[in-house]
Amino acid sequence: MATATATLTDAASSRTAPKAAARRRSPLSWIREHLLAATALVIFVFLLAPNAVMLVMSFNQPVNNYNYVWHRFSTNAWAHPCAVGELCTSISLSIKIGVVATILATLLGTMAAFAMVRHRFKARSALNVLLFLPMAAPEVIMGATLMTLFMNTIGAASMGFWTITIAHVMFSLSYVVVTVKARLAGMDPTLEKAAQDLYATPAQTFRKVTFPLVAPGIAAAALLAFALSIDDYIITVLNAGNAVTFPMYVYGSAQHSVPTQIDVIGSMMLLITLAGIAAAQVPTIIKRRAWK
């Protein structure tokens, strides 16, 4: 009887001990447990708040030329996104330059990454160092240097689409090489050796093994190059000549007006990006459900 009573007492004390310990916890311990989650939430809100404001203000009908203060709800800007000046012309030019620069930078950067990872040559270490110079150098210096080069070769009158494209390829090339190199360095070399052991030719090995494994890195590099191209202002404005890209139009229009259509175009880019991210997650979700 005494043993049973002792057992019940020990069980009751074991149940009440965690509760008593929880009551005795200091506020400092609670802060330590929730600090990381709170910090992540603050950073997340900080990053998304400008996008949320832009999306909300795209439905505003301002009282003047500056879309700074909420006046009343309107979908007029969404219905007529090209009603303001050369807005759509500038965004069209930015997209064309971004696509061409992305294709060129991705092709050249991928080949350079394969050469630097798969081959050994004397200048390999020096090239690894030089790759970081465009990323480390101030954009205004690179833009001014390229402007000097173009003015002394083709002249200021010939500057425009192709000079901007060349400039964008030059500063985005390093990002492509670094991204694809990281993907190549993380590959398992035994997979390619296994394909060769199964009598696959070098072309078959590259097409069926190497390229599918590197493709996510190449796609990430291409998206990064496109984002850098369509967003750049400093290098672009120094090498644009008479051409006007979307960042240049936004900066120029801010001197006398900020139309709602600018927020509409930015919101469209945001929604397209979110839709692309969501679409990219669909195959992963399908695979997870199939495994279950």
N, C-alpha and C positions, 0 to 999 in steps of 0.2 A: 504493500500500500504506500509505504514511504517512498519507494523507488518510482512508482507511477506519479506520485505528487511532484517529485523532483523533476521528472521528465516534462510534465506539463508546465512547470514553472520555467524550465530552461527554454521550452518552445515559445512561451509567451514573452520571455525576455528577448529572445532572438527576433521576434516580430516587432517588438517595440524599440529595439536598438536602432535600426535604420531610421525610424521616424524621429527618435530623439536626436540622432546625428544630423538629420536634415534640418531640424529646428535649430540646432546649434551652429549651422553653417553661417559664416559671416557674409556680409554683402560683397566683400572683395572676392570670395570664391565664386559667387554667382557671376560677377563681372568677368572673371577669368574664363569661365565656361562659355559665356555668350559673346565675348569680345570679337572673336574671329568672324562669327556669323553676322554680327552687327556691322563690322567693318566692311564685309563683303556686300551687305545690303546697301550701305551708304555709297560705296563705289558704284554699284549697279545703278542706283538711282541717279547718281551724278553723271554717269555716262548716257543714260537714256533720257534725262530731263530735257536737254536741248531738242532731241528728236520729237518728244511729246509736244513741246511748245510749238515747234515748226508745224507739226500735223494739225494742231488746234488752230493756229493762226492762218493756216491755208483756207479755213472756212470763214474767215473774218471779212467783213466789208468795212474798210477803214473810212474815216471821215476826210482824210487828206491823202497825199501821195506816200505817206510813210505808214507802213503796216506794223506799228509798234504797240498800239493800244487797242484792246478789244472793243469793238463797237456793236456789231450785231452779226448773227449767223447768216451766211450766204454761200451758195454753191456756184456763184457766177464765175469765180476764178477757175474752178475745176471745169466748168462748161466751156470756158474760153482761155485755155492756158497760153495760147500764142497771140493774145490780143495786145500785148505790150511790146512795142519796139521790135528789136531783133533778137528777142529772147530765144525763140525756137531755132532760129538760124545759128545762134551761138552754141546751143546745146547739141545741135546736129553736128556742128564742126568738132566739138569736143569728143563726141562719140566716135566719129570717123577717125580722128587722130588717135583716140584711145585704142580702137580696134587694130589699126595698122601698127601702132607702136607695140601693142601687146603681142601680136603675131611675130614681129621681128625680134623683139626682146626675148620671147619665149624660145624661139628656134635657136637663136645665137647663144642664149644663156644655157639651154639644155645641152647643146653640143659642147660648150666650154666646161660645163660641170662633168659630163662624161669623160672628157679628155683629162681633167684634173684629178678625177677619182680613179679612173681605170688605167692611167698611163703614168710613167715616171720619166721626167725630162728635167734638164738643168734649171730652167727658169720657173719650175713649178712653185717653189717656196716664195719667190719674188712675186709671182702672179697672185698667190693667196693673199699677200699683203696689199698689193695694188687694188684688189677687188673691193677693199673696204674704203678706199679713198673717196669714191663718189658718194658713199653713204656718210662719211665723216666730214667732207668738205661742205662749207656753207653754200646754200643754193645760189645766193646772190653772186658768189665768186664764180661758180660754174656757169651761171647764166651770162655773166659779163664776159667770161672767156669765150664762150661759144658765140656770143654776139660779135666779138672782135674777129673771130675766125670767119664767120659768115660775111661780115661787112668787107673783109679784105679779100674774099674769094668771089662771091656771087653778087655782092652789093646789097644795100638796104632795100632797093626796089624789088628784089627777087625773094625777099624773106616772107614766109607765110606758112602754108600747110606743111611743106616738107622740112623746113628748118625746125619747126616745132616738133615734128615727128622724130627727127634725128636727135634732138635734144632730149625728148622723153625716152627714147631707146637708150641713150647713154646713161641716164641716171637710174633707170629701172633695171638695167642689165645686171647690175651687181646683186640686187635683191633676188632676181631669178636664179642666178648662179648659186647663191648661198642656200636658197630654199631647195633646189634640186639636189645640190650636194648633200644636204642633210638627209634627204630621202635615200640617196644612193648609199651613203655611209651606214644607214640602218638596215640595208638589205642583207639577207642571208645568202652568201655566195654559193652555198651548197646546192641551192635550187637550180642555179644555172649549170653547175657541174653535173647534177643529176640529169638535166635535159640533154647535155652533151653525151653522157654515158648511154642514154637511150637513142643515140645516133641522130639527134637533132642537129641540123646545120646551124651555123652562127645566125643566119637570118631567121630561122624558125625559133631559135632560142630567144632572140631579141623580141620577136613578134608575139610569142605565146607565153613567155616567162618574164623577161626583163621589163618590157614596156608596160604590161598590166600592173606590175609592182611599183613602177616609178610614176605611173599616170596620176595618182592622187597628188604627188609632190609637184608635178608639172602643172596640174590644174590649179593648185594653190598658188604657185608662182605666177601663172597667167592672171588670176584674179587680183593678186597683189599689184602686178604691173598695171593692169587696167585702172584700178583704184588710184594708184599714184599718178597716172597720166591724166585722168579726168579731173583730178583735184588740184593739180599743180597751178600755181599762179606766178611765182617769182621768176623761175626759168622761162616760163612761157611768155610773159610780158616783155622780156628782154630780147626774145627771138621771134616774135610774132609778126613783125612788120605791120601790115594793115589788117591782119586777121584778128578776130575777136572771139575768144573761147568763152565758155560759160563762166568760169571764175573771173575772167576779165570783165565780162558784162556785169556780173553781180557787184564787183568792186566799183566799176564806173557808175552804175545806176545808184549806188548808195550815196553818191555825192549830191544827188538832187531828188531821189525818190527810192522807196523800197516797195515795189508792187507786190501784191499778194501772190501773183503768179510765180514768183521766185520760191515761195514756200510750197506752192503746188508742185513744182518740178522737183524740189528736194523731197517732198513727201512721196512722190511717185518713185524716186530712186530708192527710198527707204522701203516702201512696200514691195518693190520688185526684188530687192535684196532679201527681205524676210521670206518672200515666196520661194526664192531660190534655195535658201537654207532649209526651209520646210520640205521642199521637194527632194533635196539631197538626203534628208533623214528617212524618207519613205522606204528605200530598200533596206536600211538597217532595221527598221521596225518590222518589216515583213520577214526578214531573216530571223529575228528574235522570236517572233510568233511561230515561225515554222519549227524552230528548235524546241519550243515548248510543246 
